[in-house]
């Protein structure tokens, strides 16, 4: 089993090195980290290139700036071209979409590997802590509870779409072969809520989803991130996300 970690990088020069070091420090070492420099105007792209020279597991792709969703899809297309070709190997590939201004806990990949190994499923969803400057602002409230697997479609939709908190991509690990091929190019302008649109297709494709009640991720409070800088131009795209959710249920 090998992890393919996909991370768009855009103007996060103060965060990206810490993010990469959290990946290189993982207790499970069989992974490839794909960094997509989405036309950064700061030193982010240069930092990524320098980091790739320190470890062969780091791959850096450079592209023009088109936004977070476009960068994620660019990385996924690269991954599918590289790893999804028919072969005689039984190797499983697990894809995790990450944000390059966050970090993973050192045992994150090991725990996720154990979850997939001991519980046949297409997707694993784990908990996270909210952090800032190496301090935990809010820890995962459900930590310590037993993990569960949901295969009933209705129960899954109720949990992830009604209970809330499961829309982000960075807390999901999914089998590469289970990730559906979708064309999201018409949504590339969306800057808030784009994770929801991509998650809907993933939920629809997943036959068994495991909820791992353990915090494996640090969601860093970044004052310069999109979620901390909402303005009026974001509202129309958010309505698009709401319409997609309504279509999903209809």
Buried (B, 14 or more C-beta within 10 A) or exposed (E): BBBBBBBBBBBBBBBBBBBBEBBBEBEBEEBBBBBBBBBBEEBBBEBBBEBBEEEEBBBBBBBEEBBBBBBBBBBBEBBBEEBBEEEEEEEBBBBBBBBBBBBBBBBBBBBBBBBBEEBEBBBBBBBBBBBEEEEEEEEBEEEEEEBEBBEEEEEBBEBBBEEEEBBBBBBBBBBBEBBEEBEBEEBBBBBBBBBBBBBBBBBEBBEBBBBBBBBBBBBBBBEEBBEEEEEEEBEEBBEBBEEBBEEBEE
